[in-house]
Amino acid sequence: MNVTINGAAYELPDGATVAHAVQALTQATSGIAVAVNDEVVTRGAWSSTPLTERDRVEVLTAVQGG
């Protein structure tokens, strides 16, 4: 299935979840927020939230700085 992650096209297997999308983009395990089609998905729901064709996923990583 084709989804858009942070503005770029990705091909993910059928049945992919939000967790798969995060893994496709980053190896980070903390400091991450995700929204699918402008709706925030809590971390506890990543592995149980399925993606569908043409979903728009935004994966945001916290960055420290000054």
DSSP file (Angstrom, degrees, kcal/mol; ACC not computed):
  #  RESIDUE AA STRUCTURE BP1 BP2  ACC     N-H-->O    O-->H-N    N-H-->O    O-->H-N    TCO  KAPPA ALPHA  PHI   PSI    X-CA   Y-CA   Z-CA
    1    1 A M              0   0    0      0, 0.0    11,-2.9     0, 0.0     2,-0.5   0.000 360.0 360.0 360.0 149.7    0.0    0.0    0.0
    2    2 A N  E     +A   11   0A   0      9,-0.2    52,-3.5     7,-0.0    53,-0.3  -0.851 360.0 164.7-100.0 126.7    1.1    3.6   -0.7
    3    3 A V  E     -A   10   0A   0      7,-2.5     7,-2.9    -2,-0.5     2,-0.6  -0.903  33.9-123.2-131.8 163.5    1.2    6.1    2.2
    4    4 A T  E     -Ab   9  56A   0     51,-2.7    53,-3.7    -2,-0.3     2,-0.5  -0.950  23.6-172.0-110.6 123.0    2.8    9.4    2.7
    5    5 A I  E >  S-Ab   8  57A   0      3,-2.9     3,-1.9    -2,-0.6    53,-0.2  -0.963  74.8 -21.3-117.8 117.4    5.2    9.8    5.6
    6    6 A N  T 3  S-     0   0    0     51,-2.9    -1,-0.2    -2,-0.5    52,-0.1   0.868 129.1 -50.3  51.1  40.8    6.4   13.3    6.4
    7    7 A G  T 3  S+     0   0    0     50,-0.3     2,-0.4     1,-0.2    -1,-0.3   0.389 117.7 106.0  85.4  -3.4    5.6   14.3    2.8
    8    8 A A  E <  S-A    5   0A   0     -3,-1.9    -3,-2.9     0, 0.0     2,-0.2  -0.873  72.5-113.2-112.6 144.8    7.4   11.4    1.1
    9    9 A A  E     -A    4   0A   0     -2,-0.4     2,-0.4    -5,-0.2    -5,-0.2  -0.537  35.9-177.9 -75.5 135.9    5.8    8.4   -0.6
   10   10 A Y  E     -A    3   0A   0     -7,-2.9    -7,-2.5    -2,-0.2     2,-0.6  -0.983  23.0-140.5-132.9 145.1    6.4    5.1    1.0
   11   11 A E  E     +A    2   0A   0     -2,-0.4    -9,-0.2    -9,-0.2    -7,-0.0  -0.939  28.8 177.0-104.2 116.7    5.3    1.6    0.0
   12   12 A L        -     0   0    0    -11,-2.9     3,-0.1    -2,-0.6     4,-0.1  -0.863  34.4 -97.2-117.2 153.9    4.3   -0.4    3.1
   13   13 A P    >   -     0   0    0      0, 0.0     3,-1.7     0, 0.0    -1,-0.0  -0.318  49.7 -89.3 -67.5 152.4    2.9   -4.0    3.2
   14   14 A D  T 3  S+     0   0    0      1,-0.3    38,-0.1    38,-0.0     0, 0.0  -0.348 117.8  32.3 -56.3 140.5   -0.8   -4.5    3.4
   15   15 A G  T 3  S+     0   0    0     36,-0.3    -1,-0.3     1,-0.3    37,-0.1   0.491  85.4 155.5  86.6   4.0   -1.9   -4.6    7.0
   16   16 A A    <   -     0   0    0     -3,-1.7    35,-2.7    35,-0.1    -1,-0.3  -0.283  26.5-153.4 -63.7 150.1    0.9   -2.2    8.1
   17   17 A T  B  >  -E   50   0B   0     33,-0.3     4,-1.6     1,-0.0     3,-0.3  -0.596  34.9 -92.6-115.1 177.0    0.3   -0.2   11.3
   18   18 A V  H  > S+     0   0    0     31,-1.8     4,-2.3    28,-0.9    29,-0.2   0.879 125.6  60.3 -57.9 -38.0    1.4    3.1   12.6
   19   19 A A  H  > S+     0   0    0     27,-1.4     4,-2.3     1,-0.2    -1,-0.2   0.892 102.5  51.4 -58.7 -40.0    4.3    1.3   14.3
   20   20 A H  H  > S+     0   0    0     -3,-0.3     4,-1.8    26,-0.2    -1,-0.2   0.902 108.6  51.3 -62.6 -41.1    5.5    0.1   10.9
   21   21 A A  H  X S+     0   0    0     -4,-1.6     4,-0.9     2,-0.2    -2,-0.2   0.912 109.8  49.1 -63.6 -42.4    5.4    3.6    9.6
   22   22 A V  H >X S+     0   0    0     -4,-2.3     4,-2.8     1,-0.2     3,-0.9   0.930 110.9  50.2 -62.4 -45.0    7.5    4.9   12.5
   23   23 A Q  H 3< S+     0   0    0     -4,-2.3    -1,-0.2     1,-0.3    -2,-0.2   0.815 105.6  57.6 -64.3 -30.0   10.0    2.1   12.0
   24   24 A A  H 3< S+     0   0    0     -4,-1.8    -1,-0.3    -5,-0.2    -2,-0.2   0.754 117.2  33.7 -69.5 -22.9   10.3    3.0    8.3
   25   25 A L  H << S+     0   0    0     -3,-0.9     2,-0.3    -4,-0.9    -2,-0.2   0.818 124.3   9.3-103.6 -37.5   11.3    6.5    9.2
   26   26 A T     <  -     0   0    0     -4,-2.8    -1,-0.3    -5,-0.1     0, 0.0  -0.984  41.0-148.2-148.5 153.4   13.4    6.3   12.4
   27   27 A Q        +     0   0    0     -2,-0.3    -4,-0.1    -3,-0.1    -1,-0.1   0.410  64.4 122.2 -96.8  -2.3   15.1    4.0   14.8
   28   28 A A        -     0   0    0     -6,-0.1    -2,-0.1     1,-0.1     3,-0.1  -0.291  44.2-167.4 -60.8 145.2   14.4    6.4   17.7
   29   29 A T        +     0   0    0      1,-0.1     2,-0.3     2,-0.0    -1,-0.1   0.449  65.5  35.0-115.5  -4.4   12.3    4.8   20.6
   30   30 A S  S    S+     0   0    0      1,-0.1    32,-0.1    32,-0.1     3,-0.1  -0.951  95.8  43.1-144.0 165.2   11.4    7.9   22.5
   31   31 A G  S    S+     0   0    0     -2,-0.3    31,-3.3     1,-0.2     2,-0.4   0.810  80.5 133.1  71.6  30.2   10.5   11.5   22.0
   32   32 A I  E     -C   61   0A   0     29,-0.2     2,-0.4    -3,-0.1    -1,-0.2  -0.927  34.6-173.3-119.3 138.6    8.2   10.7   19.0
   33   33 A A  E     -C   60   0A   0     27,-2.6    27,-3.1    -2,-0.4     2,-0.4  -0.967   9.8-162.2-124.8 145.4    4.7   11.9   18.2
   34   34 A V  E     -CD  59  41A   0      7,-0.6     7,-2.7    -2,-0.4     2,-0.4  -0.981  10.0-176.0-132.9 140.0    2.6   10.6   15.4
   35   35 A A  E     -CD  58  40A   0     23,-2.1    23,-2.8    -2,-0.4     2,-0.5  -0.996   9.6-158.7-130.5 140.3   -0.5   11.8   13.5
   36   36 A V  E >  S-CD  57  39A   0      3,-2.7     3,-1.5    -2,-0.4    21,-0.2  -0.981  82.4 -14.6-118.5 121.3   -2.5   10.0   10.8
   37   37 A N  T 3  S-     0   0    0     19,-3.5    -1,-0.2    -2,-0.5    20,-0.1   0.901 131.6 -52.2  51.1  44.6   -4.6   12.2    8.6
   38   38 A D  T 3  S+     0   0    0     18,-0.4     2,-0.5     1,-0.2    -1,-0.3   0.570 115.4 115.4  71.3  13.2   -4.2   15.1   11.1
   39   39 A E  E <   -D   36   0A   0     -3,-1.5    -3,-2.7     2,-0.0    -1,-0.2  -0.964  67.5-123.9-114.4 123.8   -5.4   12.9   14.1
   40   40 A V  E     -D   35   0A   0     -2,-0.5     2,-0.5    -5,-0.3    -5,-0.3  -0.389  20.2-154.0 -65.0 137.2   -2.8   12.2   16.9
   41   41 A V  E     -D   34   0A   0     -7,-2.7    -7,-0.6    -2,-0.1     5,-0.1  -0.969  16.5-128.5-113.9 121.1   -2.3    8.5   17.6
   42   42 A T    >   -     0   0    0     -2,-0.5     3,-1.9     1,-0.1     4,-0.5  -0.318  21.9-114.3 -67.9 151.7   -1.1    7.7   21.1
   43   43 A R  G >  S+     0   0    0      1,-0.3     3,-1.3     2,-0.2     4,-0.4   0.861 115.4  59.7 -55.1 -39.0    2.0    5.6   21.5
   44   44 A G  G 3  S+     0   0    0      1,-0.3    -1,-0.3     2,-0.1     3,-0.1   0.698 106.9  47.6 -64.6 -18.1   -0.1    2.8   23.0
   45   45 A A  G X> S+     0   0    0     -3,-1.9     4,-0.9     1,-0.1     3,-0.7   0.442  82.2  96.6-101.9  -1.6   -2.2    2.6   19.9
   46   46 A W  G X4 S+     0   0    0     -3,-1.3   -27,-1.4    -4,-0.5   -28,-0.9   0.918  87.1  43.9 -56.0 -47.9    0.6    2.5   17.3
   47   47 A S  G 34 S+     0   0    0     -4,-0.4    -1,-0.2     1,-0.2    -2,-0.1   0.668 118.6  44.3 -76.3 -14.3    0.7   -1.3   16.9
   48   48 A S  G <4 S+     0   0    0     -3,-0.7    -1,-0.2    -4,-0.1    -2,-0.2   0.376  91.0  92.3-108.8   3.6   -3.1   -1.6   16.8
   49   49 A T    <<  -     0   0    0     -4,-0.9   -31,-1.8    -3,-0.8   -30,-0.2  -0.856  67.7-149.7-101.2 107.1   -3.8    1.3   14.4
   50   50 A P  B     -E   17   0B   0      0, 0.0     2,-0.3     0, 0.0   -33,-0.3  -0.397   4.4-137.6 -75.4 151.3   -3.9    0.1   10.8
   51   51 A L        -     0   0    0    -35,-2.7   -36,-0.3    -2,-0.1     2,-0.3  -0.772  16.3-157.4-101.4 152.9   -3.0    2.2    7.9
   52   52 A T    >   -     0   0    0     -2,-0.3     3,-2.0     1,-0.1   -38,-0.0  -0.850  38.6 -64.0-125.9 165.2   -4.9    2.4    4.7
   53   53 A E  T 3  S+     0   0    0     -2,-0.3   -50,-0.2     1,-0.3    -1,-0.1  -0.165 119.2   8.7 -48.8 132.5   -4.0    3.3    1.1
   54   54 A R  T 3  S+     0   0    0    -52,-3.5    -1,-0.3     1,-0.2   -51,-0.2   0.592  85.6 157.8  69.7  15.7   -3.1    7.0    0.8
   55   55 A D    <   -     0   0    0     -3,-2.0   -51,-2.7   -53,-0.3     2,-0.6  -0.373  38.5-133.6 -63.0 150.7   -3.0    7.8    4.5
   56   56 A R  E     -b    4   0A   0    -53,-0.2   -19,-3.5   -51,-0.0     2,-0.5  -0.951  24.6-171.2-109.9 116.9   -0.9   10.8    5.5
   57   57 A V  E     -bC   5  36A   0    -53,-3.7   -51,-2.9    -2,-0.6     2,-0.5  -0.914   9.1-165.6-113.0 131.4    1.4   10.1    8.4
   58   58 A E  E     - C   0  35A   0    -23,-2.8   -23,-2.1    -2,-0.5     2,-0.6  -0.977   3.6-169.7-115.6 123.1    3.4   12.7   10.2
   59   59 A V  E     - C   0  34A   0     -2,-0.5     2,-0.4   -25,-0.2   -25,-0.2  -0.957   7.4-169.4-113.8 116.9    6.2   11.5   12.5
   60   60 A L  E     - C   0  33A   0    -27,-3.1   -27,-2.6    -2,-0.6     2,-0.5  -0.901   5.7-159.4-111.6 133.9    7.7   14.2   14.7
   61   61 A T  E     - C   0  32A   0     -2,-0.4   -29,-0.2   -29,-0.2     2,-0.1  -0.942  22.4-120.2-113.8 130.7   10.8   13.7   16.8
   62   62 A A        -     0   0    0    -31,-3.3     2,-0.4    -2,-0.5   -32,-0.1  -0.427  29.3-164.5 -67.5 139.1   11.6   16.0   19.7
   63   63 A V        -     0   0    0     -2,-0.1     2,-0.3     2,-0.0   -32,-0.0  -0.993   8.6-143.8-129.1 132.2   14.9   17.9   19.4
   64   64 A Q        +     0   0    0     -2,-0.4     2,-0.3     2,-0.0     0, 0.0  -0.660  39.1 126.4 -91.8 151.6   16.7   19.6   22.2
   65   65 A G              0   0    0     -2,-0.3    -2,-0.0     1,-0.1     0, 0.0  -0.981 360.0 360.0 178.7-179.8   18.5   22.8   21.6
   66   66 A G              0   0    0     -2,-0.3    -1,-0.1     0, 0.0    -2,-0.0   0.397 360.0 360.0-141.6 360.0   18.9   26.3   22.8
